[in-house]
Amino acid sequence: MEKLRSKKGSTLVMLIISVGIISLLGTSILGVTMMNYKIKKANTDLKHTFYMSETGLDKAYDRAYKLVLEAVNEGSAASQDFINELTDEISTLNSAENEAPPTVKDAYRDYIIIGTDKPFIAEPNEAEIKIRASEIFNTTYENYMDAFKINQTLDSSFSPYDSGVEVEVEYSKWDNDTGRPAKRILTIGIRSSYISEYTKRVSASLIIGIPDYEEPFTVETKIVPVHKLWTYGIAADNIIIGNNSYNGDKVTVSGDVYAGVNLEINGRNTEAYFDKTLIAAGSTIDNYGILLKGAGSSLRVKDVFAKNIIMSGTGASFTTYPNSRIYVKDDLEMNNTAQTTDIDGSYYGFSPGGEQHEVNTLNSALIINSPDIASGGSRFNISGDLVLYGTSYIKGTPYATGESVSIPGNYIAYTRPLSGGSSEGKSLTWDNIITQYYDPLPPLAYSFRSGGDMWVWNKADYFIQYSREHGTGLNLGGGNITVGGNIETLGTGLNGTEIKTSSFNLEFLEKINNKNTYRTIYEERAKNYYDADFKAKVSSNHMKQRQGSELIYIDDDDVVIDDGIYDGHFTDRGIIVTNGDIVINGEFNFKGSLIAGGDIIINSERGKAVNIIHDGNYAAKLIAENNLYNTLFSEGDAGSFAITVYKNSSSAKIDFKDYIDFRDWKIE
């Protein structure tokens, strides 16, 4: 019995009981903790699902904001295009001093007001312009939204962003904006879902409004002097088209062209078309004017003011558009085979000759050196009048002939004795002629034994008398030199195979020396406007401004354009002015003006072309908008031009967020 009353081992029992109780409590606590964790995790997942489901709405809002910005830009551009068209119309109406009210096109009648006093100036109707510009803005804004199919655009913008987010654009519709009767609003129904362990969907109506067209624009009409340079399509010291490395260049300029020194066409089979006025002034004694040097080169022009027209390339061609006027200070020369001159208009060579003792560098004549002129391989034709106030010289000598139209070999007429004829009462018979020897030529008729030099009109009479007595020895071009109008020449002329007598008399002499209207016209048009003063203005008014493909460039550096790319940007319009050179390589289409103090060098390639269009109204617009008439083109003597300036102000601020909102938001 005593052994049963022993307390040994009781501690172990108590320990086992305690461990059991503690284990039970721990298990219970762990279960509660796990339950709480699961509850919290579920709550977190639900919130994440909810927030992720709203991501689609956030993306929709972001895309809508960008779309509104794009639509506003499109609307503003369309409104500005309308304003630009109106600018051009007003500029056209004001391009001349109107003695009577000009007629306004029907499309612009509501937007242009004609003044009541002479000159009748066209001015903008600002109130109507603002209304119309606003209408265009609204329509373009809506059309942009529709054209981009906003429901598809929005839908395609979201799916790549976040895995599990799905966006559905349910509908889009335009409704009247009750708050602004003249406006409409776009309503887009959007449902955004996030699918994971839990799925959550939210939906809302995205409301997009149309901003007001409230950008202010300035309106100003000014009568400003026209500087001649900005009326040219291209202007430079030398204009050089093509070289022997290129074959088949084609250059077209719709606008006036000015070369202060030379226009050279060097490329083989190179074609140049200038449909307005071409000036090639040959400004120094060593320069020429128009040079057709390339084999097969051709130039087609309208009106011309040139020091010379020299054709040296085999197969070179000089032709004109209808009713042209060609003013030449010195000579037109055809110097190779298979050459063609075809002038649909009149030709005026206005520099007088008459002296014979030294070579007169300005002495207008038509010189046909083409060896195949008699066989018809080369030809010269003019449909209008031919005026030549000078005569040709025998090459290498100071001997002035009596021929205003000359062909090589005909100098023989001045080496042969005559048996009859007279000039100004003086006998032309050999016993009254003193000759002069010019090595290696035979002696030439030089002066009269009865007293006085033989002037070129006297030699013209000698040439005519020779043709009567020994005509079979003269080269008359085989009838391939033809003139459709009147012929007025200081020496002899030629039409077909008929030799025309000199037009000389005292009245004619007075006209060519003191009342030379052709010379006056030429000197006015052939002035050098790119002078030292203009170069200094270029150097002090640098500007490099680009808007899209439009470039305004004023600087001293060379400009190189390769296939329409300048400085890494495509360029197809603007005004480029430089004291350096402009080099055009490859294909180039341009609207505006290219003006260089150096040279303009054009090298296109076969299959590519250079097309330059000068639009006076467009040039005036750029000059007005950039204030160039007060800086670069501040002085001019080419008349006046009415410049109307419309320009949207970039100072207008629109908060596009005011035009985007969510309505009818709900959890599904």
C-alpha positions in Angstrom: 0.0 0.0 0.0 2.8 2.3 0.7 4.1 1.9 -2.9 0.7 3.1 -4.3 0.8 6.3 -2.3 4.1 7.3 -4.0 4.0 10.7 -6.0 6.7 9.8 -8.4 5.8 10.6 -12.2 3.0 13.1 -11.5 5.0 15.9 -13.0 5.2 14.1 -16.3 1.4 13.7 -16.3 0.9 17.4 -15.7 3.4 18.2 -18.5 1.6 16.0 -21.0 -1.7 17.6 -20.1 -0.3 21.1 -20.5 1.3 20.4 -23.8 -2.0 19.0 -25.1 -3.8 22.1 -23.9 -1.2 24.4 -25.5 -1.3 22.5 -28.8 -5.1 22.7 -28.9 -4.9 26.4 -28.3 -2.2 26.9 -30.9 -4.2 25.0 -33.5 -7.2 27.1 -32.7 -5.2 30.3 -33.0 -3.5 29.2 -36.3 -6.9 28.4 -37.7 -8.2 31.9 -36.8 -5.1 33.5 -38.3 -5.4 31.6 -41.5 -9.0 32.6 -41.7 -8.1 36.2 -41.3 -5.4 36.0 -43.9 -7.8 34.5 -46.4 -10.4 37.2 -45.7 -7.8 39.9 -46.1 -6.4 38.4 -49.3 -9.8 38.0 -50.8 -10.5 41.6 -49.9 -7.2 42.7 -51.5 -7.9 40.7 -54.7 -11.3 42.2 -54.9 -9.9 45.7 -54.6 -7.2 44.9 -57.2 -9.8 43.6 -59.5 -11.9 46.7 -59.1 -9.0 49.0 -59.6 -7.7 47.1 -62.6 -11.2 47.1 -64.1 -11.1 50.9 -64.0 -7.8 51.0 -65.9 -9.7 50.8 -69.2 -11.6 53.9 -68.3 -8.3 55.7 -67.5 -6.8 54.6 -70.8 -10.0 55.8 -72.6 -9.7 59.2 -71.0 -6.1 59.5 -71.9 -6.7 58.5 -75.5 -9.7 60.9 -75.7 -7.6 63.8 -74.5 -5.0 63.1 -77.3 -7.8 62.7 -79.9 -9.3 66.0 -78.9 -5.9 67.7 -79.3 -5.5 66.1 -82.8 -9.0 67.1 -83.8 -8.5 70.7 -82.7 -5.3 70.9 -84.7 -7.1 69.6 -87.8 -9.9 72.0 -87.3 -7.6 75.0 -86.8 -5.6 74.0 -89.9 -8.8 73.7 -92.0 -9.9 77.2 -90.8 -6.5 78.6 -91.6 -6.6 77.1 -95.1 -9.8 79.0 -95.7 -8.2 82.1 -94.4 -5.2 81.5 -96.7 -7.4 81.1 -99.7 -9.2 84.3 -98.8 -5.8 86.0 -98.4 -4.8 84.9 -101.9 -8.1 86.2 -103.4 -7.7 89.6 -101.7 -4.1 89.8 -102.8 -5.1 89.0 -106.4 -7.8 91.6 -106.3 -5.3 94.2 -105.0 -2.5 93.2 -107.3 -3.2 96.2 -109.5 -4.5 99.7 -108.9 -8.2 99.2 -109.6 -9.8 102.0 -111.5 -13.1 100.2 -111.2 -14.4 97.9 -108.4 -13.0 94.4 -109.0 -15.3 91.5 -109.3 -15.3 89.1 -106.3 -15.8 85.4 -106.9 -19.2 84.1 -105.7 -17.4 81.8 -103.1 -15.9 84.9 -101.4 -18.7 87.5 -101.7 -19.7 87.3 -98.0 -16.1 87.7 -96.8 -14.7 90.5 -98.9 -15.7 94.2 -98.9 -14.7 96.5 -101.8 -13.8 100.0 -100.9 -15.8 102.9 -102.3 -12.9 105.1 -103.4 -10.2 104.8 -106.0 -8.1 102.7 -106.0 -10.8 100.2 -105.0 -9.1 98.1 -102.3 -10.5 94.7 -101.3 -10.7 94.3 -97.5 -11.8 91.4 -95.3 -15.2 91.2 -93.7 -13.9 90.2 -90.3 -17.3 89.3 -88.7 -18.3 86.9 -91.5 -14.8 85.4 -91.7 -14.9 84.5 -88.0 -18.3 82.9 -88.4 -17.2 80.8 -91.4 -13.9 79.9 -89.8 -15.8 78.6 -86.7 -18.2 76.5 -88.9 -15.2 75.0 -90.7 -13.5 74.3 -87.4 -16.6 72.5 -86.0 -17.2 70.4 -89.1 -13.6 69.4 -89.5 -13.4 68.5 -85.8 -16.4 66.2 -86.1 -15.2 64.6 -89.3 -11.8 63.9 -87.9 -13.4 61.9 -85.0 -15.6 60.0 -87.5 -12.8 59.4 -90.0 -10.6 57.8 -87.3 -13.6 55.6 -86.2 -13.1 56.4 -82.6 -14.6 53.2 -81.3 -12.1 51.1 -83.1 -9.3 53.5 -82.3 -10.0 53.4 -78.6 -10.5 49.6 -78.5 -7.2 48.9 -80.2 -5.4 51.2 -77.8 -6.0 49.3 -74.6 -5.6 45.6 -75.0 -1.8 45.5 -75.2 -1.3 47.5 -72.0 -2.3 45.3 -69.1 -2.8 41.5 -69.1 -6.3 40.7 -68.0 -7.8 44.1 -68.8 -10.4 44.1 -71.5 -12.2 47.1 -72.9 -15.3 47.1 -75.0 -16.5 50.2 -76.8 -20.3 49.6 -76.9 -21.4 52.6 -79.0 -20.6 56.1 -80.1 -23.1 58.8 -81.1 -23.4 62.5 -81.7 -26.0 64.6 -79.9 -26.8 68.2 -79.6 -25.1 69.9 -76.7 -27.9 71.3 -74.6 -25.6 73.8 -72.9 -24.3 75.2 -76.2 -26.9 75.1 -79.0 -24.4 75.6 -81.8 -22.3 72.7 -80.7 -22.6 68.9 -80.5 -21.2 66.3 -78.2 -19.9 62.8 -78.8 -21.0 60.1 -76.3 -19.0 56.9 -76.2 -20.2 53.9 -74.1 -17.3 52.1 -72.6 -17.2 48.9 -70.5 -13.9 47.9 -68.8 -13.3 44.5 -67.3 -10.5 42.7 -65.4 -10.7 39.0 -65.4 -8.6 36.9 -63.0 -9.8 34.7 -60.0 -12.4 37.3 -59.6 -14.1 39.3 -62.5 -15.1 42.9 -62.2 -16.7 45.2 -64.7 -17.3 48.9 -64.7 -18.9 51.0 -67.4 -19.3 54.7 -68.1 -20.3 57.2 -70.8 -17.3 59.2 -72.1 -18.5 62.6 -73.1 -16.3 64.6 -75.6 -17.3 68.2 -76.5 -16.2 70.5 -79.3 -14.1 73.5 -78.1 -15.0 76.9 -79.3 -13.0 78.4 -82.2 -11.7 81.2 -80.1 -8.2 81.6 -81.4 -7.8 85.3 -82.2 -6.4 86.2 -85.6 -5.0 89.5 -86.8 -6.2 91.2 -90.0 -4.1 93.8 -91.7 -3.9 95.1 -95.2 -0.8 97.0 -96.3 0.4 98.5 -99.6 4.1 97.8 -99.6 6.8 98.3 -102.2 7.7 95.3 -104.2 11.4 94.3 -104.1 12.1 92.8 -107.5 14.0 89.8 -106.1 10.9 88.3 -104.4 9.1 88.3 -107.7 11.5 85.7 -109.2 11.1 82.0 -109.0 14.9 81.6 -109.0 17.6 84.3 -109.0 21.4 84.0 -108.8 24.7 85.2 -110.3 24.9 82.1 -112.5 22.3 79.4 -113.0 24.0 76.2 -114.1 21.9 73.3 -115.3 23.4 69.9 -115.7 27.0 68.8 -116.6 28.5 66.2 -118.9 28.2 63.6 -116.2 24.4 63.8 -116.4 22.2 63.0 -119.3 18.6 64.0 -119.7 18.0 66.6 -116.9 14.7 68.3 -117.1 14.1 71.6 -115.3 10.8 73.5 -115.3 10.3 76.9 -113.7 6.9 78.5 -113.7 7.9 82.0 -112.8 10.5 84.7 -113.6 14.2 83.6 -113.7 17.1 86.0 -113.1 20.8 85.2 -113.8 23.0 88.3 -113.2 25.8 86.7 -115.2 25.0 83.6 -117.2 22.4 80.9 -117.6 24.3 77.8 -118.7 22.7 74.5 -119.9 25.6 72.1 -119.9 24.1 68.6 -119.6 23.6 66.4 -122.6 20.0 66.3 -123.7 19.1 68.6 -120.9 15.7 70.3 -121.2 14.8 73.6 -119.5 11.4 75.2 -119.6 10.8 78.8 -118.3 7.3 80.0 -119.0 7.6 83.5 -117.7 10.5 86.0 -118.0 14.1 85.0 -118.3 16.9 87.5 -117.6 20.5 86.6 -118.3 22.3 89.9 -117.9 25.9 88.9 -118.6 26.9 91.6 -116.2 30.6 91.8 -117.1 32.4 92.2 -120.4 33.7 88.6 -120.2 30.3 87.0 -119.7 27.7 86.0 -122.2 24.1 85.6 -121.0 22.4 82.4 -122.2 24.8 79.5 -123.1 23.5 76.3 -124.6 26.6 74.2 -124.3 25.4 70.6 -123.9 24.8 68.4 -126.9 21.1 68.1 -127.5 20.4 70.8 -124.8 17.2 72.7 -125.2 15.7 75.9 -123.7 12.1 77.0 -124.1 11.2 80.4 -122.8 8.6 83.2 -122.9 10.1 86.7 -122.7 13.9 87.1 -122.6 16.3 89.8 -121.6 19.8 88.6 -122.4 23.3 89.9 -123.2 23.8 87.1 -125.7 22.2 83.9 -126.8 25.1 81.5 -127.6 24.3 78.0 -128.9 27.5 75.8 -129.1 26.2 72.3 -128.4 25.5 70.0 -131.3 21.7 69.7 -131.7 21.0 72.6 -129.3 17.6 74.2 -129.5 16.2 77.6 -128.5 12.4 77.9 -128.8 9.7 80.1 -127.3 6.2 80.0 -126.1 3.6 82.0 -128.2 3.8 85.8 -128.5 7.2 86.0 -126.9 9.5 89.1 -126.8 13.2 88.5 -127.0 15.5 91.5 -126.1 19.2 90.9 -126.7 22.0 93.3 -125.9 24.5 91.8 -128.2 24.2 88.7 -130.5 22.4 85.5 -131.1 24.8 82.9 -132.4 24.3 79.4 -133.8 27.7 77.7 -133.7 27.2 74.0 -134.4 25.3 71.5 -136.5 21.7 70.4 -136.1 20.7 73.5 -134.2 17.3 75.1 -134.1 16.0 78.5 -133.2 12.3 78.9 -133.4 10.8 82.1 -132.0 7.1 82.5 -131.8 7.1 86.2 -131.4 9.5 89.1 -132.0 13.3 89.6 -131.6 15.0 92.9 -130.7 18.8 93.2 -130.9 19.1 96.8 -129.9 22.8 97.7 -129.5 23.9 99.9 -132.4 27.0 99.3 -134.6 28.6 101.4 -137.2 32.3 101.6 -136.2 34.8 99.5 -138.1 38.2 100.3 -136.6 37.9 98.3 -133.4 35.7 95.5 -132.3 32.5 96.8 -130.7 31.6 94.3 -128.0 28.0 95.5 -128.0 26.8 95.3 -131.6 23.5 93.4 -132.1 23.5 90.9 -135.0 22.3 87.4 -135.9 25.3 85.2 -136.5 24.6 81.8 -138.2 27.8 79.8 -138.0 26.0 76.4 -138.3 27.8 74.7 -141.2 24.6 72.7 -142.1 22.3 75.8 -142.4 22.2 75.6 -146.2 21.3 71.9 -146.2 18.5 72.3 -143.6 20.3 70.5 -140.8 20.0 73.7 -138.8 17.4 76.4 -139.1 16.3 79.8 -137.8 12.7 80.9 -137.8 10.9 83.8 -136.3 7.1 84.4 -136.6 7.1 88.1 -135.7 9.4 91.1 -136.3 13.2 91.0 -136.5 15.0 94.1 -135.3 18.8 94.3 -135.4 20.6 97.6 -134.7 24.1 96.2 -135.3 26.1 94.1 -137.8 28.6 91.3 -137.5 32.4 91.3 -137.5 34.7 89.1 -139.4 36.1 86.7 -136.8 39.5 87.7 -135.5 39.4 91.2 -137.0 38.0 94.6 -136.2 36.3 94.7 -139.6 32.6 95.4 -139.3 30.6 93.9 -142.1 27.4 95.3 -143.7 25.4 92.3 -142.6 23.0 92.2 -139.6 22.3 88.6 -140.5 25.6 86.9 -141.3 26.7 83.4 -142.5 30.4 82.4 -142.7 32.1 82.9 -146.1 30.0 85.8 -147.2 32.9 88.2 -146.4 33.9 87.4 -150.0 31.5 90.2 -151.1 33.9 92.9 -149.7 36.9 91.5 -151.5 35.5 91.6 -155.1 35.4 94.7 -157.3 32.1 96.1 -158.4 31.3 97.6 -161.7 28.3 99.7 -160.6 26.1 100.9 -157.7 26.3 103.8 -155.2 25.8 104.5 -151.5 24.8 107.9 -150.1 25.8 109.4 -153.5 29.3 107.7 -153.5 30.3 105.3 -156.2 30.8 101.7 -155.2 32.9 100.9 -158.2 36.3 99.4 -157.5 38.2 102.5 -158.6 36.5 104.5 -155.8 37.3 101.9 -153.1 40.3 101.8 -150.8 41.0 98.4 -149.3 42.5 97.2 -146.0 44.4 94.0 -145.5 43.7 91.7 -142.5 45.9 88.7 -142.5 45.1 86.0 -143.7 42.1 87.5 -145.5 42.3 89.1 -149.0 42.0 92.9 -149.0 38.6 94.2 -147.9 36.6 97.3 -149.0 37.4 99.8 -146.3 36.8 103.5 -147.4 36.0 105.7 -150.3 38.7 107.4 -152.5 36.2 110.2 -152.9 36.4 110.8 -149.1 35.2 109.2 -145.9 35.0 105.8 -144.3 32.6 103.1 -145.4 30.1 102.8 -142.6 28.2 99.6 -142.1 25.2 100.8 -144.1 27.6 101.7 -146.9 28.9 98.2 -146.8 25.3 96.9 -146.7 24.8 98.6 -150.1 28.1 97.1 -151.3 26.9 93.6 -150.2 23.6 94.1 -152.1 25.3 95.3 -155.2 27.7 92.3 -155.0 24.7 90.0 -154.8 23.3 91.5 -158.0 26.6 91.2 -159.9 28.0 88.0 -158.3 25.2 86.5 -156.3 25.9 82.9 -156.9 28.9 83.0 -154.5 26.9 83.9 -151.4 25.5 81.5 -148.8 21.9 82.5 -148.1 21.2 79.6 -145.8 19.3 77.5 -148.3 16.0 79.3 -147.4 16.3 78.0 -143.8 16.4 81.5 -142.2 12.8 82.8 -142.2 11.0 85.9 -140.7 7.3 86.2 -140.6 7.0 89.8 -139.6 8.8 93.1 -140.4 12.6 93.3 -140.7 14.3 96.4 -139.4 18.1 96.1 -139.6 21.1 98.4 -139.7 22.9 96.2 -142.2 21.4 93.6 -144.6 18.7 91.2 -143.4 17.7 87.8 -144.8 14.4 86.1 -145.2 14.3 82.8 -147.1 16.7 83.4 -150.0 15.9 87.1 -150.2 18.4 89.7 -149.0 16.8 92.6 -147.3 18.3 96.1 -147.7 19.5 98.2 -144.8 16.8 100.3 -143.0 19.3 103.1 -142.5 18.2 106.7 -142.8 18.6 109.7 -140.5 15.3 108.9 -138.7 16.5 105.3 -138.1 19.9 106.6 -136.9 18.2 108.9 -134.4 16.0 106.1 -133.2 18.8 103.6 -132.5 21.1 106.2 -130.8 18.8 108.6 -128.9 15.3 107.0 -128.8 16.2 103.4 -128.3 13.0 102.2 -126.5 14.2 98.6 -126.7 17.3 99.5 -124.8 15.3 101.4 -122.2 13.0 98.4 -121.6 16.0 96.0 -121.3 18.0 98.2 -118.9 14.9 98.5 -116.6 14.4 94.7 -116.5 18.0 93.5 -116.4 19.0 95.5 -113.3 21.1 93.7 -110.7 19.0 93.6 -107.5 21.3 91.3 -105.5 23.7 94.1 -104.8 26.1 94.8 -101.9 23.3 96.4 -99.8 21.0 93.3 -100.2 23.9 91.0 -99.3 24.4 93.0 -96.1 20.7 92.6 -95.3 20.9 88.9 -95.7 23.9 88.7 -93.4 22.1 90.8 -90.7 18.7 89.1 -90.9 19.4 85.4 -90.5 16.3 83.2 -90.2 15.9 79.5 -90.3 12.2 78.6 -89.7 10.4 75.4 -90.7 6.8 74.5 -90.6 6.3 71.0 -92.0 7.7 70.9 -95.5 7.8 74.8 -95.7 11.2 76.4 -95.1 12.1 80.0 -94.7 15.9 80.2 -94.9 18.0 83.4 -94.8 21.7 83.0 -94.3 25.2 83.2 -95.8 25.9 79.5 -96.2 25.5 77.2 -99.1 22.3 75.2 -99.3 22.4 71.7 -100.7 19.1 69.9 -101.4 19.2 66.2 -102.3 16.0 64.7 -103.7 14.0 67.3 -101.9 15.7 66.8 -98.5 17.5 69.7 -96.8 19.0 69.4 -93.4 17.3 66.0 -92.9 13.8 67.4 -93.7 11.6 67.1 -96.8 11.2 70.6 -98.3 8.8 71.5 -101.0 7.9 75.2 -100.4 9.1 78.4 -98.9 11.7 81.1 -99.5 15.4 80.3 -99.5 17.8 83.3 -99.6 21.5 82.9 -99.2 24.7 84.8 -100.0 26.2 81.4 -101.0 25.2 78.8 -103.5 22.1 76.7 -103.8 22.8 73.2 -105.1 19.9 71.0 -106.2 20.6 67.3 -106.8 18.1 64.8 -108.0 14.3 65.3 -108.0 12.9 68.5 -106.5 9.4 70.0 -106.5 9.2 73.4 -104.9 6.8 76.3 -104.6 8.3 79.7 -103.7 11.5 81.5 -104.4 15.2 80.4 -104.5 17.5 83.4 -104.4 21.3 83.1 -104.2 24.1 85.7 -104.1 26.3 83.0 -105.6 25.2 80.3 -108.1 22.2 78.0 -108.4 23.5 74.6 -109.6 20.9 72.1 -110.7 21.9 68.5 -111.3 18.9 66.2 -111.8 19.2 62.8 -113.3 17.5 60.8 -116.1 14.0 60.0 -115.0 14.0 62.7 -112.4 12.9 66.3 -112.7 13.2 69.7 -111.0 9.9 71.7 -110.9 9.8 75.2 -109.4 6.6 77.2 -109.2 6.6 80.8 -108.1 3.3 82.1 -106.8 3.3 85.9 -106.1 0.5 85.7 -103.7 2.1 82.8 -101.7 5.4 84.7 -101.6 3.7 87.8 -100.5 1.9 85.9 -97.7 5.2 84.4 -96.4 6.9 87.8 -96.6 4.0 89.5 -94.7 3.6 86.8 -92.0 7.4 86.9 -91.3 7.8 90.7 -91.6 10.3 90.3 -94.3 9.1 93.4 -96.1 10.4 95.4 -93.2 13.8 93.7 -93.1 15.1 91.8 -96.1 12.8 93.3 -98.8 12.4 96.7 -97.3 13.2 98.7 -100.5 11.8 98.0 -103.9 11.1 99.7 -107.2 9.0 97.1 -108.9 5.7 98.7 -108.1 3.5 98.0 -105.1 1.5 95.1 -103.7 -1.4 94.9 -101.4 -0.5 92.4 -98.6 -3.3 91.1 -96.4 -2.2 89.3 -93.2 -4.4 86.8 -91.4 -2.7 84.8 -88.8 -4.0 82.7 -85.9 -2.4 83.6 -82.6 -0.5 80.9 -80.7 -1.3 82.8 -77.5 -4.8 81.3 -77.2 -4.9 78.7 -74.5 -7.5 75.9 -74.5 -7.8 73.5 -71.6 -9.0 70.4 -73.4 -9.8 68.7 -70.1 -12.8 71.0 -70.0 -14.3 69.1 -72.9 -13.8 65.5 -71.7 -15.9 64.0 -68.9 -17.3 60.6 -67.6 -21.0 60.2 -66.8 -23.2 57.4 -65.7 -20.4 55.5 -64.1 -21.4 52.2 -62.5 -20.2 48.8 -61.3 -21.7 45.8 -63.1 
